[in-house]
Amino acid sequence: MKTFVILSDTHGRRGAIEKIFPLFGENDFIVHLGDGAADMRQTAGAYPNKTYVMRGNCDLAGGLEETILQAEGCAVFCCHGHRYGVKTGLSRLAARAKELGCNIALYGHTHRAAIEEKDGVLCINPGALGSYSDASYAYLVICDKKPTATIVNI
């Protein structure tokens, strides 16, 4: 079993990251999907071998454009989402994930938490942890090739 804490769109509001910081030690992967990449410096310093930070459209520097993580027989595509038009639909995101051999896609950008399957790809958006209201993150468990995702409001 592998576990992920997935966050996105913190936009400089580090207080919410500090609230969930104790969770990071208990999980196998910590993924920030962009727009606040710099907010993850402390986390990346504390957990360098399991922290993955994507670059969002509002990030000037730092972060990966996209990456693929392997866990429990699943390939997980991670990106911010703006390059795949996620505000208007998930078809391009799912197509890119499938092209890369991934059955899970993690994305941010919309500030709206969502978990849905699109063309055989489980698409997960943790929402915006940096929101003034409705702040959320996602928790993903993969066990024996079976992913289970949950949105957690804080």
C-alpha positions in Angstrom: 0.0 0.0 0.0 1.2 3.5 -0.9 -0.3 6.8 0.2 -0.2 10.3 -1.3 -1.0 13.7 0.1 -1.9 15.9 -2.9 -2.2 19.7 -2.7 -2.3 22.5 -5.2 -2.8 26.2 -5.6 -1.5 27.4 -2.3 -0.6 30.8 -3.8 1.7 31.9 -1.0 -0.7 31.0 1.8 1.6 28.7 3.8 -0.6 28.5 6.9 -2.7 25.7 5.4 0.4 23.7 4.6 1.6 24.1 8.2 -1.8 22.7 9.4 -1.3 19.5 7.4 2.5 19.3 7.8 2.3 16.5 10.4 0.6 14.3 7.8 3.6 14.4 5.5 5.8 12.1 7.6 3.1 9.4 7.5 2.7 9.2 3.8 4.8 7.8 0.9 4.4 10.7 -1.5 3.8 14.5 -1.1 2.7 16.1 -4.3 2.1 19.8 -4.9 0.5 20.5 -8.3 1.7 24.0 -8.8 0.8 27.7 -8.2 2.7 28.0 -5.0 5.8 25.9 -5.7 7.9 28.1 -3.5 5.5 27.3 -0.6 7.0 23.8 -0.5 10.6 24.7 0.3 10.3 23.6 4.0 8.5 20.4 3.1 11.0 19.5 0.4 13.8 20.2 2.8 12.2 17.9 5.5 11.2 15.2 3.0 13.4 15.5 0.0 13.0 11.9 -1.2 9.2 11.9 -1.3 8.2 15.5 -2.2 7.3 16.3 -5.8 6.5 19.9 -6.8 5.0 20.9 -10.2 5.3 24.3 -11.7 2.0 26.1 -12.2 1.1 28.9 -14.5 1.7 31.4 -11.7 5.0 30.0 -10.6 8.0 32.0 -11.9 10.6 29.4 -11.1 11.0 26.0 -9.6 9.0 22.8 -9.9 8.7 20.2 -12.6 6.6 20.7 -15.7 5.2 17.2 -15.2 6.3 13.9 -13.9 5.2 10.2 -13.6 5.2 8.4 -10.3 5.1 4.6 -9.9 3.2 3.1 -7.0 1.7 -0.3 -6.4 1.5 -1.2 -10.1 -0.1 2.2 -11.0 1.5 5.0 -13.1 0.5 8.4 -11.8 0.8 11.4 -14.2 1.3 14.7 -12.3 0.9 18.2 -13.8 -0.6 21.6 -13.0 -3.2 21.2 -15.8 -3.2 24.5 -17.5 -1.5 23.1 -20.6 -4.3 20.6 -21.0 -7.3 23.0 -20.8 -8.6 21.4 -17.6 -10.9 24.4 -16.9 -13.0 23.3 -19.9 -12.8 19.5 -19.6 -10.5 16.6 -18.9 -10.2 15.0 -22.3 -6.8 16.4 -23.1 -5.5 15.6 -19.7 -6.7 12.0 -19.9 -5.4 11.6 -23.4 -1.9 12.8 -22.2 -2.0 10.4 -19.2 -2.9 7.5 -21.5 -0.2 8.4 -24.0 2.3 8.2 -21.2 0.9 4.8 -19.9 -0.7 6.3 -16.8 -4.0 5.3 -15.3 -4.2 8.1 -12.8 -3.8 11.9 -13.5 -3.3 14.5 -10.8 -3.9 18.1 -11.7 -4.7 21.5 -10.2 -5.3 24.9 -11.7 -9.1 25.1 -11.4 -9.3 25.6 -7.6 -12.2 23.1 -7.6 -11.7 19.7 -5.9 -12.8 16.8 -8.1 -12.4 13.1 -8.5 -13.7 11.6 -11.7 -12.9 9.0 -14.3 -12.3 10.1 -17.9 -11.6 7.7 -20.7 -10.3 5.1 -18.2 -8.1 7.5 -16.3 -8.8 8.4 -12.7 -8.5 12.3 -12.6 -7.9 13.9 -9.2 -7.9 17.6 -8.4 -7.3 18.4 -4.7 -8.8 21.9 -5.0 -7.0 24.9 -3.7 -5.3 24.6 -0.4 -4.6 28.3 -0.5 -8.3 29.3 -0.7 -9.6 31.7 1.9 -12.7 29.4 2.1 -13.2 25.8 1.0 -9.5 24.9 1.4 -8.9 21.3 0.5 -6.3 18.6 -0.3 -6.6 15.1 -1.6 -5.6 11.8 -0.1 -4.8 8.9 -2.4 -4.3 5.3 -1.4 -3.1 2.7 -3.9 -3.3 -0.9 -2.8 -2.8 -3.9 -5.2 -3.2 -1.7 -8.3 -6.5 -0.2 -6.9 -6.6 3.6 -6.3 -8.9 5.1 -3.8 -9.1 8.9 -3.6 -10.7 11.3 -1.1 -11.1 15.0 -0.9 -10.3 16.4 2.6 -11.7 19.9 3.5 -9.8 21.9 6.1 
